[in-house]
Amino acid sequence: MKRWKVATGLFAVLAGATLVITSAGWAPAAPAAAGAMHHAAAAAADFNPNLDPGESITVSPAVKGIAPHPGFQPAPDTYHHEFQANCAPNHAAPDDPIVFPGQAGASHNHTFMGASSTNAKSTTGSLYASSTSCVTPQDKSAYWFPTMYNGDQVITPSGTQVIYYKSAVYDYTTVVPFPKGLRFVVGSPSATLDEFKNAPGAVEGWECGDSTKNWDFPANCPAGTQLNVRMQSPGCWDGVHLDSADHKSHMAYPVGNPSDYGHLICPADHPVAVPMIEFKMAFPVSGDMSKVRLASGRGYSWHYDFFNAWDPTILAPLVHHCINGGLQCNPRGFDIYKPDRGGVLDENYQLLPGVS
């Protein structure tokens, strides 16, 4: 068992598990064709993820997760269970190290945040060795999404963008940190409008001004406004695979528990509750939106990718203090509405005394 102590001196316990890299590998695969082919074209036969020497795409023994506590009820004043891991865009390239590993230029164009070195050949190790554009310097994870254009002009979100880490399940005390090297895709570039609208990770579609719930780009946005989009990732992991052939099957969205008033729990085949990522992107484009597009197509082709490279000694106390603790934290793990609960990181983003 692993204990993490927050600055207030309070203790809580999470089920611990050691992630063991095995010697098992994956058979070599034929490269995918370059050009317009993307996520749907990456067939199972081509599954050949980027791995460091000695690294496996599975963990052993399997992580079991923490079962929901019978009769769990949130504290009366608990409305949030999250922290922010905000990052700025740092480059764009026609690469995708998850869907087209090792194949430079095979993807549509993506805008990258987090690890500054992310490219088609990125591995867990190369991300850890990279600099980062995230507010928290120990977050070397790679985050990317299809580049936006207005005609031929690239529209890049300006400044630091909001990336929430939340609980997807009702019993937020069961959420555990991401394992090292976990990677997945959220959404699909081949989605139809209805699929995007009804996706389990959909929030409010595209927004600008007072216009919300647009499942494609609105025709017009008030001058000076920004085009916003939010989308949530799955929050349940199968406890074994760090990636899968479709880059989604090892992850799942929670389901309602019929024996507990429909409260959300992780399904039995994906028993490990991990943070649910929520992108909240703001693009500086307004006025006539008729020429606005994504590199992947229409607005409903919005999707994003995540490749975990957090320092586990920083991610674990943030998850424990903010998500398990039912707080609404900033990137330093401090809830301004509950200052008595303390924080995780100091002004230099180092662990506060007593936090481990």
C-alpha positions as CSV (number, residue, x, y, z in Angstrom):
1,M,0.0,0.0,0.0
2,K,1.2,3.5,-0.8
3,R,0.3,6.5,1.4
4,W,0.3,10.1,0.2
5,K,0.2,12.8,2.8
6,V,-1.1,16.3,1.9
7,A,0.1,19.5,3.4
8,T,-2.7,19.6,5.9
9,G,-1.3,16.5,7.6
10,L,-4.3,14.4,6.7
11,F,-3.7,10.9,5.4
12,A,-5.6,8.7,3.0
13,V,-4.8,5.3,1.4
14,L,-4.9,4.2,-2.2
15,A,-4.5,0.6,-3.3
16,G,-1.0,0.4,-4.6
17,A,0.2,-1.6,-7.6
18,T,3.6,-2.0,-9.2
19,L,3.7,-1.7,-12.9
20,V,6.2,-4.2,-14.2
21,I,7.7,-3.9,-17.7
22,T,7.7,-7.4,-19.3
23,S,9.9,-8.7,-22.0
24,A,7.0,-9.4,-24.3
25,G,6.9,-7.5,-27.5
26,W,4.8,-7.0,-30.6
27,A,5.5,-8.5,-34.0
28,P,6.8,-6.1,-36.7
29,A,4.1,-4.6,-38.8
30,A,3.9,-3.3,-42.3
31,P,3.9,0.5,-42.4
32,A,0.6,2.3,-43.0
33,A,0.2,4.4,-46.2
34,A,0.9,8.1,-45.9
35,G,-1.5,10.9,-46.8
36,A,-5.1,11.2,-46.0
37,M,-5.3,7.9,-44.2
38,H,-5.7,8.3,-40.4
39,H,-7.1,6.6,-37.3
40,A,-9.6,4.3,-39.0
41,A,-6.9,3.1,-41.4
42,A,-4.6,1.8,-38.6
43,A,-5.7,-1.8,-38.8
44,A,-4.9,-4.3,-36.0
45,A,-2.3,-6.0,-38.2
46,D,-0.3,-2.7,-38.2
47,F,-0.3,-2.3,-34.4
48,N,3.4,-1.6,-33.6
49,P,3.6,1.0,-30.9
50,N,6.7,3.1,-30.2
51,L,8.5,1.5,-27.3
52,D,11.8,2.0,-25.5
53,P,14.2,-0.9,-25.2
54,G,12.9,-3.4,-22.8
55,E,9.5,-1.6,-22.5
56,S,6.2,-3.5,-23.1
57,I,2.8,-2.2,-24.0
58,T,1.3,-4.3,-21.2
59,V,1.8,-4.2,-17.4
60,S,2.1,-7.3,-15.2
61,P,0.6,-8.1,-12.9
62,A,-2.6,-6.6,-14.0
63,V,-3.8,-3.5,-12.0
64,K,-7.1,-4.4,-10.2
65,G,-8.3,-0.9,-9.3
66,I,-10.3,0.1,-6.2
67,A,-13.8,-1.1,-5.9
68,P,-16.5,1.5,-5.1
69,H,-17.2,1.8,-1.4
70,P,-20.7,0.5,-0.6
71,G,-23.0,3.3,0.3
72,F,-20.4,6.0,-0.7
73,Q,-21.7,9.6,-0.4
74,P,-19.8,12.7,-1.2
75,A,-19.2,15.2,1.6
76,P,-22.0,17.8,1.8
77,D,-19.8,20.6,0.4
78,T,-18.1,18.5,-2.3
79,Y,-19.0,19.6,-5.9
80,H,-15.7,19.1,-7.7
81,H,-13.0,16.5,-7.8
82,E,-10.4,17.9,-10.2
83,F,-7.2,19.7,-10.8
84,Q,-5.9,21.6,-13.8
85,A,-2.8,20.6,-15.9
86,N,-2.7,23.5,-18.2
87,C,-0.4,23.6,-21.2
88,A,0.3,25.8,-24.2
89,P,0.7,24.8,-27.9
90,N,4.3,24.6,-28.9
91,H,4.5,23.2,-32.4
92,A,2.5,21.6,-35.3
93,A,3.4,18.7,-37.6
94,P,1.8,16.0,-39.7
95,D,2.7,13.3,-37.1
96,D,0.9,11.1,-34.7
97,P,3.1,8.8,-32.5
98,I,0.1,6.8,-31.4
99,V,-1.8,6.1,-34.7
100,F,1.2,6.3,-37.0
101,P,4.2,5.4,-34.8
102,G,7.5,6.0,-36.5
103,Q,5.9,7.3,-39.7
104,A,6.8,10.9,-40.1
105,G,4.3,12.9,-42.2
106,A,1.7,10.1,-42.3
107,S,-1.0,11.9,-40.4
108,H,-3.1,15.0,-41.0
109,N,-1.6,18.0,-39.3
110,H,-1.7,18.2,-35.5
111,T,-1.1,20.9,-33.0
112,F,0.9,19.7,-30.0
113,M,1.0,20.8,-26.4
114,G,3.1,19.5,-23.5
115,A,6.4,17.8,-24.4
116,S,8.1,20.0,-27.0
117,S,9.9,17.1,-28.7
118,T,6.7,15.1,-29.7
119,N,7.0,13.6,-33.1
120,A,6.2,10.4,-35.0
121,K,9.0,8.5,-33.2
122,S,8.1,9.7,-29.6
123,T,8.4,7.1,-26.9
124,T,7.8,7.2,-23.1
125,G,11.5,7.8,-22.6
126,S,11.9,10.6,-25.2
127,L,8.9,12.5,-23.7
128,Y,10.5,12.2,-20.2
129,A,13.7,13.7,-21.6
130,S,11.8,16.6,-23.3
131,S,11.1,20.1,-22.2
132,T,7.4,21.0,-21.7
133,S,5.0,23.8,-22.3
134,C,2.8,22.7,-19.4
135,V,2.5,24.9,-16.4
136,T,3.7,22.1,-14.2
137,P,7.2,21.3,-15.3
138,Q,7.0,17.7,-14.2
139,D,4.2,17.1,-16.8
140,K,6.1,15.9,-19.9
141,S,3.0,14.3,-21.3
142,A,2.1,14.9,-25.0
143,Y,-1.3,16.3,-25.9
144,W,-2.4,16.9,-29.5
145,F,-5.4,17.7,-31.7
146,P,-6.1,18.4,-35.3
147,T,-4.8,21.8,-36.4
148,M,-7.5,24.4,-37.1
149,Y,-7.5,26.7,-40.2
150,N,-9.4,29.7,-41.4
151,G,-9.0,29.2,-45.1
152,D,-5.3,28.6,-45.3
153,Q,-4.4,30.5,-42.2
154,V,-3.5,28.3,-39.2
155,I,-5.5,29.2,-36.0
156,T,-3.5,28.3,-32.9
157,P,-5.0,28.6,-29.4
158,S,-3.3,31.5,-27.8
159,G,-1.5,31.0,-24.5
160,T,-2.1,28.3,-21.9
161,Q,-5.1,26.1,-22.5
162,V,-7.2,24.5,-19.8
163,I,-6.8,20.7,-19.3
164,Y,-8.8,19.3,-16.5
165,Y,-8.0,16.0,-14.7
166,K,-11.3,14.9,-13.1
167,S,-13.1,11.9,-11.7
168,A,-15.4,10.1,-14.2
169,V,-16.9,7.9,-11.5
170,Y,-19.3,8.7,-8.6
171,D,-16.9,7.4,-5.9
172,Y,-14.0,9.8,-6.7
173,T,-11.9,8.3,-3.9
174,T,-11.3,5.3,-6.1
175,V,-9.4,7.2,-8.9
176,V,-5.7,6.3,-9.2
177,P,-3.0,7.9,-11.3
178,F,-2.3,7.0,-14.9
179,P,0.4,4.4,-15.4
180,K,3.6,5.4,-17.1
181,G,3.3,5.3,-20.9
182,L,-0.5,5.1,-21.1
183,R,-1.7,6.5,-24.4
184,F,-5.1,6.8,-26.1
185,V,-7.3,8.7,-28.6
186,V,-10.5,10.5,-27.7
187,G,-13.1,11.0,-30.4
188,S,-12.7,10.2,-34.1
189,P,-11.8,12.2,-37.2
190,S,-14.2,10.0,-39.1
191,A,-17.2,10.7,-36.8
192,T,-20.5,11.9,-38.2
193,L,-22.3,14.9,-36.7
194,D,-24.6,12.6,-34.8
195,E,-21.7,10.5,-33.5
196,F,-19.9,13.6,-32.3
197,K,-23.1,15.0,-30.7
198,N,-23.9,11.7,-28.9
199,A,-20.4,10.7,-28.0
200,P,-20.0,9.8,-24.3
201,G,-17.3,12.4,-24.0
202,A,-19.3,15.2,-25.6
203,V,-19.9,18.3,-23.4
204,E,-21.4,21.2,-25.3
205,G,-19.8,21.0,-28.7
206,W,-18.5,24.2,-30.2
207,E,-19.3,27.5,-28.5
208,C,-18.8,31.2,-29.2
209,G,-20.5,34.2,-27.7
210,D,-23.9,33.1,-26.6
211,S,-24.0,30.2,-29.1
212,T,-23.6,26.8,-27.6
213,K,-24.2,23.1,-28.4
214,N,-23.0,23.5,-32.0
215,W,-22.0,20.1,-33.3
216,D,-20.3,21.6,-36.3
217,F,-18.8,25.1,-36.5
218,P,-21.3,27.9,-36.1
219,A,-21.9,30.0,-39.2
220,N,-20.8,33.2,-37.5
221,C,-19.2,34.2,-34.2
222,P,-19.5,37.7,-32.7
223,A,-16.4,39.8,-33.5
224,G,-13.7,39.4,-30.9
225,T,-15.0,36.2,-29.4
226,Q,-13.2,32.9,-29.4
227,L,-14.3,29.5,-30.7
228,N,-14.3,27.1,-27.7
229,V,-14.7,23.3,-27.5
230,R,-14.7,20.9,-24.6
231,M,-14.5,17.1,-24.8
232,Q,-13.9,14.5,-22.1
233,S,-11.8,11.3,-22.2
234,P,-12.7,7.9,-20.9
235,G,-12.0,7.5,-17.2
236,C,-11.7,3.7,-16.9
237,W,-8.7,1.5,-17.9
238,D,-8.5,-2.3,-18.4
239,G,-5.5,-2.5,-16.0
240,V,-3.3,-4.3,-18.6
241,H,-2.8,-2.5,-21.9
242,L,-1.0,0.8,-22.3
243,D,-2.4,1.0,-25.8
244,S,-4.6,-1.1,-28.1
245,A,-4.9,-1.6,-31.9
246,D,-7.7,0.9,-32.2
247,H,-6.1,3.1,-29.5
248,K,-9.4,3.1,-27.6
249,S,-10.4,-0.5,-26.5
250,H,-8.1,-0.5,-23.4
251,M,-10.1,2.5,-22.1
252,A,-13.8,2.9,-21.4
253,Y,-16.4,5.4,-20.2
254,P,-18.1,4.6,-16.9
255,V,-21.5,2.9,-16.7
256,G,-24.5,3.3,-14.4
257,N,-24.6,1.0,-11.5
258,P,-28.2,-0.4,-11.4
259,S,-27.8,-1.5,-7.8
260,D,-26.7,2.0,-6.6
261,Y,-29.2,4.5,-8.1
262,G,-27.4,4.5,-11.4
263,H,-24.3,6.1,-10.0
264,L,-21.4,5.9,-12.4
265,I,-18.8,3.1,-11.9
266,C,-16.1,1.5,-14.1
267,P,-17.3,-1.5,-16.1
268,A,-16.0,-4.9,-15.0
269,D,-13.7,-5.3,-18.0
270,H,-12.2,-1.9,-17.4
271,P,-12.1,-1.9,-13.6
272,V,-9.4,0.8,-12.9
273,A,-10.7,4.4,-12.4
274,V,-8.1,6.8,-13.7
275,P,-8.4,10.6,-14.3
276,M,-10.8,11.7,-16.9
277,I,-9.1,14.4,-19.0
278,E,-11.2,17.3,-20.3
279,F,-9.8,19.5,-23.0
280,K,-11.1,23.1,-22.9
281,M,-9.6,24.7,-26.0
282,A,-10.1,28.4,-27.1
283,F,-9.3,29.3,-30.7
284,P,-8.9,33.1,-31.6
285,V,-11.2,33.2,-34.6
286,S,-14.5,35.0,-35.1
287,G,-16.8,36.6,-37.7
288,D,-17.6,34.6,-40.8
289,M,-16.8,30.9,-40.0
290,S,-17.6,29.5,-43.4
291,K,-13.9,28.8,-44.1
292,V,-13.0,27.4,-40.7
293,R,-12.0,23.8,-40.8
294,L,-9.9,21.2,-39.0
295,A,-7.0,19.3,-40.6
296,S,-9.2,16.3,-40.1
297,G,-12.3,17.9,-41.7
298,R,-15.5,19.4,-40.3
299,G,-16.1,20.5,-36.7
300,Y,-17.5,17.1,-35.8
301,S,-14.2,15.5,-36.6
302,W,-12.7,17.0,-33.5
303,H,-10.6,14.6,-31.5
304,Y,-7.4,14.5,-29.4
305,D,-4.6,12.2,-28.3
306,F,-2.8,11.8,-24.9
307,F,0.5,10.1,-24.1
308,N,1.3,10.0,-20.4
309,A,4.7,11.2,-19.2
310,W,4.0,12.7,-15.8
311,D,6.5,12.4,-13.1
312,P,4.7,9.9,-10.9
313,T,5.9,11.5,-7.7
314,I,4.0,14.7,-8.7
315,L,0.9,13.1,-10.4
316,A,0.1,10.8,-7.5
317,P,-0.3,13.5,-4.8
318,L,-2.2,15.7,-7.2
319,V,-4.7,12.9,-7.9
320,H,-4.9,12.0,-4.2
321,H,-5.3,15.5,-2.8
322,C,-7.5,17.0,-5.5
323,I,-9.5,14.2,-7.1
324,N,-9.8,11.8,-4.1
325,G,-10.1,14.8,-1.8
326,G,-13.0,16.3,-3.6
327,L,-11.4,19.6,-4.4
328,Q,-11.3,22.1,-7.3
329,C,-7.6,22.6,-7.6
330,N,-5.4,24.8,-9.7
331,P,-2.2,23.3,-11.2
332,R,-0.4,23.5,-7.8
333,G,-3.1,21.5,-6.1
334,F,-4.7,24.4,-4.2
335,D,-8.4,25.0,-4.0
336,I,-8.9,28.8,-3.4
337,Y,-12.4,28.1,-2.1
338,K,-11.1,25.7,0.6
339,P,-7.7,27.2,1.6
340,D,-7.7,25.3,4.8
341,R,-7.2,22.0,2.9
342,G,-3.7,23.0,1.9
343,G,-2.0,22.3,-1.4
344,V,0.5,20.0,-3.1
345,L,3.1,22.2,-4.9
346,D,4.9,25.4,-3.9
347,E,5.3,28.5,-6.1
348,N,8.2,26.7,-7.9
349,Y,6.1,23.6,-8.5
350,Q,8.0,21.5,-6.0
351,L,6.3,19.3,-3.4
352,L,5.4,21.2,-0.3
353,P,6.9,20.0,3.0
354,G,5.1,16.9,4.3
355,V,3.6,16.0,0.8
356,S,4.8,12.8,-0.7
